[in-house]
Amino acid sequence: MEWVSLAEASRLEGQEYDSFKKTLQRNPYTYETKTEPAEKGGKEQMFIAVASLSVKAQQKYKREQQKLRREELRAEGAFDDYLDNAPWYVGVDFSAYVKKYQQQFFAASEIAKAVERYQEEKGSCNRMELVKELAERIGKSDKSFYRYIKRWCEGAFWADEMLAQTGENYEYYKILACANEPKVFGKPALTEDMQREIAKIASSELYLKNNQSVMMLYEDFCRICGANSWKNPSYNTVLRYVKELSSEYKDALALIKNGVRDFRNKNMMKRHRNNKALQVMELVMADGHHFDFWCSVKRSNGTLDAIRPLLVGIIDARTRCLLGWVICEICNAQTVKRLTWAMMYPKANNCIYGVPRVLYIDNGKEFTAKCLTGINRKERFSLDSETEGFYKAVGIEVCKRALPYQGWTKAQVERFFGTVCTRFSKRFPSYTGTLTGSKTSGKVKKDIKGMLKRGELPTIDDVAALFEDWLENDYHISIHQGLKKQSEENPVPIEVFKAAERYFKAPPPMALARTFLLNASVRTVFNVGINIFGKTFQSAALSGYIGEKVNVRYNDDERAMIFVYNADGEFVCEIEANEGLNPLAGVADKALESHIIDQQRQIKRAREQGAKLQGKDRAEPLLPAMKREPPVVSMPKDEQFKQERKRREKKKTINVNEYLEKQAMQAINDFNKLA
């Protein structure tokens, strides 16, 4: 804190010494004072803080101190260093400036005249009204006019300074101070080092990902300027440079801010696809989508739950027809099999079906399970040429996977889901808005729990029936904008499907498809059989597999029977569910009797095998029985299906022979009775 003596303070305030002393006595708390002993002894001397003086006195004190500092610099010969920090107009060629920047000079002259009038009249009128009047006259705001007053005073100061230094007139500094500094080629406002530091801040992840403002960037840059002893540029200068960087390096900044995934979606260039060049059923796309409304489902214990149903569909890329669809709660590989079944075979009153040449699937685990593609879903391709999964087994030549988070690669099915949202989902009272958008306005508040209790939610069966009706009576027979852009003659999905050139391939036998539709799981064979669905399945054919794992196939709708295959894929047996034995059952119980017979057969078979190993029983091998050659048909290359077909033919032959033997025995008995 700076202090001045009582005599110096009275001079700065423009008052007589005695008058100022009386003012100090009347208002002792207005001024901050201190006393110090006099240098030559005697009465203590009073000092007053400069900060407690009036604003006018403080400004006068500041100017005097600056003047003393300049005189010291002149005495030391360091005034040239002082001029290095001078404004831009100090040392400028006035004639050249006026000739080159006439318009700016005339505008600055008008502003300087208004400021001079303010300086002349500010003591005799209301300053605020005067500022408002003068600002309106020059077309500036009050705040801008105060800024021009400050710049004019700075110009006047440097004019006096240069007059004292050189003895020449520099009054034009007052006018140039009211003008903006001209941009001179070769003298940019920001040096290369400054531009480099601004670019570092503007391209940092912290600045971009946190959406920091340019003001925050300017504050950080000013700290760097202070550390490097640079002159702080104006905020507008930094703002202009940041805008220039944002325009020139738009892609680079977007990649740093949002990452590769978002950059590929929004910024990466893409090419238009000519879907009209495709044949019908040549390329289909499969994906799943949660509806934006709620429905009710009944659990096995009788309770009702509210869920958002899932639509899994396959759409033809050429015609935009929905070939197959399944509405469920959770999608898995079995759901995809049912979906493919619905696509390949004709449906009631519907001609839209067939086997596609190329299937484009989503990258989700439901579509890329090993049982469907034949390879591990973590591998995008297999080096084994014989690799086959469900897709190839049913006749689909090529199966492609979409890349993660790149929905534009299967744009047709994604666009169809958008149509479902706008034209189907919004008709339900339980619609709660889209969950894929980022806008909060897209969400709709609904009391789903209350609607479930009141029974206002549709069942999942109702949703399936309504969707099928909308599909056949609205979507498939309405004009499609995408088909319009393809320049189709009749841009209706069903009409394009019927009229356009079609890729045709016969579907596989339904028996094979039914076999593949069976669910598969791996189970361990115990002494009591195989435990699955809370039931026990036992057969004598499983006796050789006790303690081993086997493959089990079953139908979700009919769980009373399972098909068992060993680890090599060979068929073992077909078993029906067994009821547990009654602990109080007697020997005459049929279930117990059958079980005892199976046990005895197992022991007998084990003894025969042991005797064969010991060399006690070396029977000659029998000649293979002659088999009837089956008719020649084109069948898929699936070993499991071949074994299943052979087993069924053999079982059918055995049943026929048993039937004929029974009929013959009955005829003989009837003949004996007649005799």
Secondary structure, DSSP 8 states (H G I E B T S, - for coil): --EEEHHHHHHHHT--HHHHHHHHHH-TTTS-EEEE--TTSSS-EEEEEGGGS-HHHHHHHHHHHHHHHHHHHHHHT-HHHHHTTS-TTTT--HHHHHHH-HHHHHHHHHHHHHHHHHHHHTTTS-HHHHHHHHHHHHT--HHHHHHHHHHHHHHHHHHHHHHHHHSS--TTHHHHHTS----BTTB-SS-HHHHHHHHHHHTSHHHHHTT--HHHHHHHHHHHHHHHT-----HHHHHHHHHHHHHHTHHHHHHHHHHHHHHHHHTS------GGGS-BTTEEEEEEEE-SB-EEEE-TTS-EEEE--EEEEEEETTT--EEEEEEESS--HHHHHHHHHHHHS-BTTB------SEEEE-SSTTTS-HHHHSS-TT-S--S-TT---HHHHTT--EEEE--TT-GGGGHHHHHHHHHHHHHTGGGSTTB-B-SS-S-GGGB----HHHHHHTT-S-BHHHHHHHHHHHIIIIITTS--HHHHHTT-SS--HHHHHHHS-B-------HHHHHHHHSEEEEEE-BTTBEEETTEEE--GGGGGGTTSEEEEEE-SS-TTEEEEE-TTS-EEEEEEEE----TT--TT-HHHHHHHHHHHHHHHHHHHHHHHHTTS----------------------HHHHHHHHHHHHHHHHHHHHHHHHHHHHHHHHHHHH-
